[in-house]
Amino acid sequence: MELERQVAAHYGREGIEAAIIDALRNAGRPVDPLDPNDLATVDEFHFGWGPITTELAKDAGFTASMHVLDIGSGIGGPARHFARACGCRVTGVDLTEEFVAAAEALTRRCGQSDRVTFRTASALALPFADAAFDGATLMHVGMNIADKAKLFTEARRVLKRGGVFVVYDLMRVSDAPIPYPVPWAKTADTSFLEPPATYRRLLEAAGFRIEAEKDRAAFGLDLFAQMRAKAETEGPPPVSLQILMGAVTQESLGNAIGAVQQRLIAPVEMIGRAI
């Protein structure tokens, strides 16, 4: 599918693992084994970073007995956190082959390959049997997917009845245009922002009951201010999102943060239950 090819090309770049390992070595950090905390500034590729992943895991109620699917798993930060913090088994899927390769390599270095695995796959055609998972997450993925009805139908198909589905996306809260580029798209051609009401309607139509909804803008903006202040006093971290985003990192992040500050978009968490 042409749209999926464009999305994968937007994110894909060679040598992600090598770039991360080289940066950590240059900073004097151990890499064998790798401390997952040293990856936090690069492998939590969503607004709210590691702290929001912690919050989402708590809200989801993930436990050691669960098998969780992370849809759009990137280079694996949230999946590794869920396994480490909650004890659950996690399978991640991502459209971008380079992300999956990096996720697998970093997970091996963190010693978590027994609990966390990854596959290259489309969120619109998940390669799993019906009712295969106890829970699922979708973190900053829906912005790249036009057919959200199909996305949510697939998520419901692979979840057991009663399974929890955590959606955390940037959603439109204004009709005003947003500036591009942004981290998920260079132009509007591959950006499919929708308001929370659309998410609710499509989730319910797919077979989910919405149990909770939170606008996380204040949480994320406060954290961003803390991170910026820390970088100004202590210097930048050894690894950053520039490894994933390249030369447009500052412009893309600036546009996205500005859009949240201006209430054009908001990071919204929804907890759905498969019925």
N, C-alpha and C positions, 0 to 999 in steps of 0.2 A: 504494500500500500504506500502510495507516494507521500502522504502526510506523515506516516510513521517513519519513513526513510528520512524526511527532512528533520523530524524531531530528534531521531537518533544521531544524525549528523551534527545537529546543534550542540549536543552534549559530548559527543565522542572525540577523544584525542588520544594519541598513542603515549605510552610511557607514564601513565598516571602513578602506578605503584613506585616505579623507579624514581620519579621526581619527588614523591613524598619521602621515600627512604633516604635519598641523597640529602634532602633538606634537614631531616632529623639527625642524620650522622654529622652534618656540618655544624649542627647546634649542640653536638655532644650527647645526644639522647640515645639510649639503647634501642636496637631494632630487632634483636633476636634473643629473647622474645620481645615483642613490641608491647609497650604500655598503651592500652586503648585510650587513656586520657590524653596522650600526646597527639591523637588524631582528631580530637574534638573540634578543632578550628577548621577542619577541612571535610570531615566525613558526616557532619550534620548539616546537610545542604538544604535548609529550610529556615523560614523566619521564626526565630526563637531558639534555634540551634539545640545544643544538648539539653538545656533546661526544659524546653518544651517537650522533648522526647520523654524525659522523666515524668513530666506531668501527664502526658498521654498514656503512658504505661500504667500509671496509678488509676487514671479514670477508666481505662479499659478493664482493669482487674485481672491482668494476665497472671497466670500461676504456672508452677512447674509442670503440671499435668497437661498443659495445653500445647498444641501445634499451631503456630501463628504464621500467616502468610503476609509478607510485606510487599505490597504491590507498588512497583517503582522504587526499588530498594537502593538505587544509586551505588555508591561504593561501600555500602553496608553498615554505616554508623548506627542507625536506629536498630537494625536487626541484631547487631552485636550487643547493643545496650539491652534490648529486651531479654536476650538469652542470659546475659550476665546478671542483670538486676532482678529478673523474675524467675529464672531457671527454666523457662520454656524452650521448646525447640522451635526454630524459626527457619522458614524457607523464603528467600527473597527472589523476586523476578524483576527484570528490567529490560527495556527495549534496546539499550545501548550496550553492545558487546564489550566495549572498553571498560565500562563501569563494572560489568559482571566480572571481567578478568581481574580488575583491581580489587573488587570486593572479596573474591576468592583468595587472592594472594595475601591481602591484609588480614583476613580472618585466620589463615594458617599461621601467620606471624604472631597473632594474638592468642594462639592456642585454642581457638573456639570451633574448629572445623567439625568437631563431633556433635555440636548443637546447632550450627548455622551453615546453611548451604544456599547456593544461588543458581539461577537458571536464566538464560536469555529467552524472553518471551514477551508477547504483547498482552497488555492488560485486557484487551478485547477478545482474546482467545487463550485463556489460561490453560496450560497443559496439565490439568489435574482432574481427577474424578469428582463427581458430585459429592458434596458433604465431606470433603477431605480434611477440612480445617476447623479448629475451634474458635479462631479469631482471625481478623485481617486488619491491616492498616493501609491507608492511602494518604501519603504525606507529600503535599505539593506536587501532585501528579495530574489532577483533573484539569489544571490550566492548559495542558497540552493536548487534551482529548475532547474532540467535538461531540462525539457520541456518548454522552454521559449515561444515557439510558442503557446502552449496551454494557458500559463499564460497570454499572451497579448491578445489572442482571448477572453478569459473570461473577462478580464478587458474591452475590447471594447464592449462586449455583454451587460454588465450592465450599460454602460455609454450612456447617451443621445447623439444624434448627436450634435456636437459642444462642448461636454464635454471635460474638460482638464484632462490629465493624467500626473502626475509628477512621473518620475522614478529617483531614486537616489540610485545607486548601486556602489559597488566596482567592477571595470572592469579591465580586463587584458590589460596591455599596453606593455608587453614584453613576449617573449616565455620562458624566464628563469623560473625555478621552484620557487615556494614560500615556505617558511618554515611553518610547522605546529607544534603545534596547532595554530589556529587563533580564534577570537571570534565566528565565524560562523561555525567552523568545527574543530574536533580534527585531522582528516586526510583528504586526498583528496577524500575519498569515498563519502562524502556528500558535496563536494565543487565543484561548477560548474561555475567558472569564465569564462566570455566571453569578447571579445573586444568590444568597442563601435560600430564598424561597424556591428557586429552581432545584437546588440540591435536595431540599426537603421533599418536594413533589416527586422527583425521580427516584429518590431512595425509597419512599413509601410505595411507589408503583412497582418497584423491583422486589418488594417483600420485606422491607425493614420497618421497624417501629423506632422513631426517633426518641431516644431517652434523655438526651442532654444536648445543649448547644451553648457554646461560649465564643464570644468575640475576644480574641487574644491580642488585639492591637496594642493595648496599654502594656501588657506583659512583655511583648516583643520590643516595643520602643524603649521601654525602661532598660531592658537587657542590652539593647544596642548602645544606649548611652553609656552604660557601665563598661562595655567592651571597648568603646572608643576612648573613654577616659583612661582605661588601663593601658591601652596601646600608646597613648600620648606620654604616659609616665614611665612605662617599662619597655616600650618598643614593640614592634609587631611580633606575633608568634612565629615560630620557625616554619610552620606550614599554614597556608591560608587558602581561601577559595580561589585565589588566582591560579593555582595549579589546575583547577577544574575549568575555570572560565576564561583564562588568558587575559589578553590586553584590555578587554572591555569590562573587566571586573568592577572598577570604581564607578564607571558610568552606569553600568547595569544595576549595581547595588544602590547607587544614589537615586536612580529613577524609582526603583521599587520602594525604598524607604520613604522617599518623598511622597509617593502615591498613597502609602499608608498614613503618613502624617497629615495629608490633605483630605483624608477620608474618601479617596477614590476607590480604594480596595481595602480589604481587611482580612487578616488571617483568622479563619473561623474553624473551630473544632465542633464536629458533630459525632455523637455516639449513637450508632444504630444497632438494633437487635434483630437478628434473623427470625422471622415468624413463619 
